[in-house]
């Protein structure tokens, strides 16, 4: 592909570009293309999602993030990159492989890494987090040592995460939230807002290198607060039903038949909610984009089909 000189920069590599939960990578590709920037999208399979990326004008390459040769080929000629990958037991291998290739490449202006807010509370001896959390903490350490021009993006739980989609799933059927978190408070964020932060950093990384941005929704609230916000968006009353955590894990979460690594991660996130670990408020969204993250009511209004029969 010949890159237009008016773009003024080398192409931006976006990994996980056809991803699932919230599709941050795909949204980043779309946003960068709307800005007229050249994008190379790395996908695992050449399918309909890859074709949709091509329709935006992005160059699409197929590769495996755990394979150094694939990453090397994908990165060749790029000036900035975003690393994002779905929850996977291959995450650590993929991230370290990508970091090693990027370090050897030596020509990146920015390496934007998708991490998690929980990582900011961890250290080398932390033991209450999931296997995925531990991998993400280790990746942050590796990137710190790498000398790469890194920007860490640490969102809290996504509204699109199976954790919250399962909690909210009974609204359409019964008009209530099945809440397994006791009196805990939480501040979920929409994937579109996370993608907006990544897009802004990639489009103009000056001033962001070496920084970490923690991202949450606009407020931290309990089940009653969430129910009130959703009620307002749906123009009907939504209540909440307290569910014992183990019952929710054995029934609601088990029904999704998730892979073992993903199930262990989501289960741990649920337990950490119960322990108050997601009662967080951060201003990373405003610091990067100049605006606050959208709330749960905004998410409901944009996705009414998830909450109605």
C-alpha positions in Angstrom: 0.0 0.0 0.0 1.2 3.5 -0.8 0.6 5.9 2.1 -0.5 9.4 1.2 2.0 12.2 2.0 -0.7 14.5 3.2 -1.2 12.1 6.2 2.1 13.6 7.5 3.1 10.5 9.4 3.7 6.8 9.1 0.8 4.4 9.6 -0.6 3.5 13.0 -0.7 -0.2 13.9 -3.9 -1.2 15.8 -3.9 -4.7 17.2 -7.0 -6.6 18.3 -8.8 -4.6 15.6 -11.6 -7.1 15.2 -12.0 -7.7 18.9 -15.2 -8.7 20.8 -16.0 -7.1 24.1 -16.8 -3.5 23.3 -14.6 -3.7 20.1 -12.2 -1.0 21.3 -9.7 -1.8 18.5 -12.3 -1.6 15.8 -13.6 1.7 17.1 -10.1 3.1 17.3 -9.5 2.2 13.7 -12.8 3.9 12.6 -11.9 7.1 14.6 -8.4 7.4 13.2 -9.7 6.9 9.7 -12.2 9.6 10.2 -9.3 11.9 11.1 -7.7 11.0 7.7 -4.9 9.0 9.4 -3.3 5.9 7.8 -4.1 2.8 9.8 -2.9 -0.8 9.6 -5.3 -3.1 11.4 -4.0 -6.5 12.7 -6.6 -9.2 13.0 -6.5 -12.9 13.8 -8.8 -14.0 11.0 -9.8 -12.6 7.7 -13.6 -12.6 8.1 -16.5 -10.2 7.8 -15.1 -8.0 10.6 -11.8 -7.7 8.7 -13.7 -6.7 5.5 -15.6 -4.0 7.5 -12.2 -2.6 8.5 -11.1 -2.5 4.9 -14.2 -0.6 4.1 -13.0 2.3 6.3 -9.8 2.5 4.2 -7.6 0.8 6.7 -5.0 -1.7 5.6 -5.8 -5.1 7.1 -3.1 -7.7 7.9 -3.7 -11.1 9.4 -1.4 -12.4 12.1 -0.9 -14.0 15.5 0.4 -11.7 18.3 2.2 -14.7 19.8 4.3 -15.1 16.6 7.2 -12.7 16.5 7.4 -12.9 12.7 3.8 -11.9 12.3 4.2 -8.9 14.7 7.4 -7.9 12.9 5.7 -7.9 9.5 2.7 -6.0 10.9 4.8 -3.3 12.6 7.2 -2.7 9.6 6.9 0.9 8.5 4.6 2.0 11.3 5.2 5.0 13.6 2.8 4.4 16.5 0.9 1.4 17.7 -1.9 0.3 20.0 -1.7 -3.0 21.8 -5.0 -4.5 22.9 -6.0 -8.1 23.2 -9.0 -10.0 24.5 -8.8 -11.8 27.9 -6.8 -14.9 27.1 -4.4 -17.3 28.6 -2.0 -16.3 25.8 -2.1 -12.7 26.7 1.3 -12.5 28.5 3.1 -14.4 25.6 1.5 -12.1 23.1 2.2 -8.8 24.9 5.8 -9.7 25.7 6.4 -10.9 22.1 5.0 -7.6 20.8 7.1 -5.5 23.2 10.2 -7.4 22.3 9.6 -6.9 18.6 8.7 -3.2 19.1 12.0 -2.7 21.1 14.0 -4.3 18.4 12.2 -2.3 15.7 13.2 0.9 17.5 11.2 3.4 15.4 8.0 3.9 17.4 6.9 7.3 18.6 4.2 5.8 20.9 3.2 2.4 22.2 -0.3 2.6 23.8 -1.0 -0.4 26.0 -4.5 -1.4 27.1 -4.3 -2.5 30.7 -6.8 -2.5 33.6 -7.5 -0.2 36.6 -7.1 -3.0 39.0 -3.4 -3.2 38.1 -2.7 0.1 39.8 -3.6 -1.5 43.2 -1.2 -4.5 42.7 2.4 -5.2 43.5 4.7 -8.2 43.2 3.0 -10.1 46.0 -0.6 -9.4 45.3 -2.7 -12.6 45.4 -6.4 -11.7 45.3 -6.5 -10.8 41.6 -7.2 -13.0 38.6 -4.7 -14.8 36.4 -5.4 -12.2 33.7 -4.8 -9.3 36.2 -1.5 -10.8 37.1 -0.5 -11.1 33.4 -1.4 -7.5 32.8 0.6 -6.4 35.8 3.6 -8.3 34.6 3.2 -6.7 31.1 3.2 -3.2 32.6 6.5 -4.1 34.4 8.0 -5.4 31.1 7.0 -2.2 29.3 8.4 -0.1 32.1 11.8 -1.8 31.6 11.6 -1.8 27.8 12.5 1.8 27.1 9.6 2.0 24.7 7.6 5.3 24.5 4.7 3.8 26.5 1.3 5.2 27.4 -0.7 3.0 29.8 -4.5 3.1 29.6 -6.3 1.5 32.6 -10.0 1.4 32.3 -12.3 0.0 35.0 -14.9 -2.7 34.1 -16.5 -2.1 30.7 -20.3 -1.9 30.5 -20.0 -4.4 27.7 -18.2 -6.9 29.8 -20.0 -10.2 30.4 -19.9 -9.3 34.1 -22.3 -6.4 33.7 -24.2 -7.8 30.8 -25.1 -10.7 33.0 -26.0 -8.4 35.9 -28.2 -6.4 33.6 -29.7 -9.3 31.6 -32.8 -9.7 33.8 -33.9 -6.1 33.2 -35.6 -7.0 29.9 -37.3 -10.1 31.4 -38.2 -9.0 34.9 -37.5 -5.3 35.2 -34.8 -5.8 37.9 -31.0 -5.9 38.1 -29.7 -9.2 39.6 -27.0 -7.7 41.9 -24.5 -10.1 43.5 -22.2 -7.3 44.9 -24.0 -6.5 48.2 -23.6 -2.8 49.0 -20.6 -2.4 46.8 -20.3 0.6 44.5 -18.9 0.6 41.0 -18.2 3.0 38.1 -18.3 1.1 34.8 -17.2 2.8 31.6 -18.4 2.3 28.0 -15.9 0.9 25.5 -16.6 3.8 23.1 -15.2 6.2 25.7 -12.1 4.0 26.2 -11.6 4.0 22.5 -11.9 7.8 22.3 -9.0 8.0 24.8 -6.8 5.6 22.8 -7.7 7.4 19.6 -6.8 10.8 20.9 -3.4 9.6 22.3 -2.5 7.9 19.0 -3.5 10.9 16.9 -1.3 13.2 19.0 1.0 11.4 21.5 3.0 14.5 22.4 2.6 15.1 26.2 1.3 11.6 26.9 4.4 9.4 26.7 5.3 7.9 30.0 1.9 8.6 31.5 -0.8 6.3 32.8 -4.5 7.2 32.5 -7.1 5.6 34.8 -10.6 5.6 33.3 -13.9 5.2 35.1 -17.5 6.2 34.5 -18.7 9.6 35.7 -19.8 8.4 39.1 -19.4 5.4 41.5 -22.7 4.1 42.8 -24.5 1.1 44.2 -27.3 -1.0 42.8 -30.0 1.5 43.8 -28.1 4.3 42.0 -27.7 2.2 38.9 -31.4 1.1 38.9 -32.5 4.8 39.2 -30.3 5.8 36.3 -31.5 3.0 34.1 -35.1 3.7 35.1 -34.7 7.3 33.9 -33.2 6.2 30.6 -36.0 3.6 30.0 -38.8 5.7 31.3 -40.0 2.8 33.5 -39.1 1.6 36.9 -36.2 -0.8 37.2 -35.5 -2.3 40.6 -32.8 -4.6 41.9 -32.7 -8.0 43.5 -29.8 -9.0 45.8 -28.4 -12.3 44.7 -25.8 -14.3 46.7 -22.5 -14.2 44.8 -22.0 -17.9 44.7 -25.6 -18.4 43.4 -24.8 -15.8 40.7 -21.6 -17.5 39.8 -23.1 -21.0 39.6 -26.2 -19.9 37.6 -25.9 -16.6 35.8 -22.2 -16.7 34.9 -22.0 -20.4 34.4 -24.8 -20.2 31.8 -22.4 -18.2 29.5 -20.1 -21.3 29.2 -17.0 -19.1 29.1 -13.5 -20.5 28.6 -11.9 -21.4 31.9 -9.4 -18.5 31.9 -12.1 -16.0 31.1 -14.5 -17.5 33.7 -11.8 -17.2 36.4 -11.2 -13.6 35.5 -14.9 -12.6 35.5 -15.5 -14.5 38.7 -12.6 -12.7 40.3 -13.9 -9.3 39.1 -17.2 -10.1 40.8 -15.5 -11.0 44.1 -13.4 -7.8 43.9 -16.5 -5.8 43.4 -17.9 -7.4 46.6 -14.7 -6.3 48.3 -15.1 -2.7 47.2 -12.2 -2.7 44.8 -14.2 -1.1 42.0 -15.5 1.8 44.0 -13.1 4.1 42.1 -13.4 7.6 40.5 -10.7 8.7 38.1 -10.3 11.7 35.7 -8.2 10.1 32.9 -11.1 10.5 30.4 -11.3 14.3 30.9 -7.5 14.7 31.1 -7.1 13.2 27.5 -10.4 14.1 25.8 -11.5 17.2 27.7 -14.9 15.6 28.5 -16.3 13.3 31.1 -17.2 9.7 30.4 -20.8 8.9 29.6 -22.9 7.3 32.3 -25.0 4.1 32.4 -28.1 6.0 31.3 -26.3 7.1 28.1 -25.3 3.5 27.5 -28.9 2.4 27.9 -30.2 5.0 25.6 -27.7 4.0 22.9 -28.5 0.2 23.4 -32.2 0.0 24.2 -32.4 -3.5 22.7 -30.3 -4.9 25.5 -32.9 -3.8 28.1 -36.2 -4.4 26.5 -38.1 -7.4 25.2 
